[in-house]
Amino acid sequence: MRIEITVPSVGESISQVEIGEWVKTQGDTVTKNETLLLLETDKATVELHAPESGTLVEVLKKPGEGAAIGEVIARLETKANGAATSVIQSEPARSDPRQNSEAEDAGNAHGSSASEETSAAAEISQSSSSNGLLGETAAPQEFAPRERDIEIIAAKERMGQEAQDAEPAADLPSGAAPSGAPSDQAREHIAARNVPAQDRDQIAPMSMLRRRIAERLVAAQQSAALLTTFNEIDMSAIIKLRQRQGEAFRERHAIKLGFMSFFVKAAITALQLVREANAEIRGNNIVYHGAYDIGVAVGGGKGLVVPVLRDADRMSFAQIERAIDDFARRARENKLRPDELQGGTFTITNGGVYGSLLSTPIVNPPQSAILGLHAIQERPVARNGRVAVRAMMYVALTYDHRIIDGREAVLFLKQVKSMTEEPERLLLEV
C-alpha cells in the first residue's frame, strides 16, 4: 500500500514551510513514528514522522525547497505490499543474467554507493601494491605541507625551473616524487594561496528561521524608537543564597537553581511597577497586557529562539527552572513547537552565558522592551567608603521610546537591581 506524505499544519499563521534535512533517504526502510525529515518554518524546526512502517520509495522535495501545507513531498510503501517493498530493499543479484533491469535499477538506488566505495578501495589497493607503496617502504601520509616543501616551490617559481622539474618526474612510478622535490600537498597549498579570495567563499542559503529573525530585527530598528539604559547589579547575595540552598533545592525539585529564575521573578515585579514595559502599540492605541508571558532567549541548533513562559507570575522558582531547562534542551534538538515561540509580552536575553560583558539587545516586536543580562565578573566597587571586590553584572534595558520614557526605564532597572541584590524580597513578595 502506498501512502502519500504531506506537509502537516504547523501553526495557525504558517502556510509555507521549507524542506530541511532528510533524515531518511529514498529507498530507506522506516518504522512507524520514526523521523523522516525536518521542516523549517519562520518560527521553529519541526520533525515529520512516518505514519506507518515501510519503505520510502519517493522523495519529491529536496532540502531548501519550499512546500505548502498539505502538499505531497514523499511517498511511503507500507509492508502490506511485500513485493514492492522487497524490490527496493534488496540488492540486485548480478550473477543472474535473467535479472529484471528495472528491479536492478531500483536496487542500485539503495546499494550502489557502498558497492562503488568497495570497488574504488580495491582499485586503490591494487595500484598501491603494484607501485611498491605498501609496507615498510611506504612514505607516511602528510596532512599538511612541510615548510621545506613550500620553500622549494617558492624558490623554483622564482627561478623558472618548474618545466625542468616536470621532465624527470615523468619517469618515476605513479605516486612517487624525486628526492628533495615538493609533495603534492605542498603544491596544492601553494595553488590554494593563488586562488582569488572570492573564489574561496562558500555560499549557503539562509533558513526560513534565520530569514524571519533578520526581518523582525530590521523591522524593529525601522519601526520603533529604540533606546538602551544600563545599570549594574551586585550578584553576591544571590550567589551566597545559591551556595547555601542550591543542593537542597536540587534534591527537592530535581533541577539546579540557576540565576534566570531570580531575574524572571524580578522582571515581573518591575513590569507590575512599570506597566508600559509589558505593553505594545497597536495603531494609535497602547495595549497593556494583563498576562506576564516572559520570553527567554535561548540558542538553538538553527539560531536564537525565544520560547515563552506562559503566566510566569504564577510559576515557582522550580517551575521556571524546569521550563527553561526543557526549552534549552529542545532548542538544541530543534524540537520546539511554533506555538511555544509566540505571544510573549516581554523578553529576557542572557548574553553572559557566552561571555558577553555589555550589549544593547534589540526589542522583539511587537513588545516594547527587552532585558539583557551579561557575564558576572569580580570587580572593585565602593562599599561604605571602602573598596571591595564583588561579583558584578551589567544589565541593559532596550525599550521603545514611543511608549516608555527614560524615567520609567531607569525605574524598571532600579527595581530589578533592588530585587536581585536582596533576593529575600522575591521570596517574601515585598
DARA-V766515 format. One line per field, one symbol per residue. psi: psi as a letter, one per 20 degrees, with the letter a starting at -180 (. if undefined). A space follows every 50 residues. Layout:
psi->???
This chain:
psi->ppppororpjqhjoiqrppcpohqrpiqpqrpjqpgrppprjhrppppqp hrqbpohpoipqpiqqqqpiqpirpporihnhghghghhqpqohioijpp hghggghhhhihghgggghghgggggghghjkirahippqppiqpqhhgh hgggghghikjhhhhhghhhiqqpirqqpiqqrhhgghghhhhipqghii qpppqprhghhgggghgghghhiqnpqpqqrqpojgghghghhgigghgg hgikqqoahhhghgghhghhhhgnhhikrqpocjqpoopiqnoopopqpa hjapqnqpoplhijqrgghgggggggggghghjljqqhiijqjqiqqppn ihhjjphprnqpqnqjriqpppqaqpqpqpqpoljqpqpqoqppqpopqo ihhprhghgghghhgggghhimihhhhil.
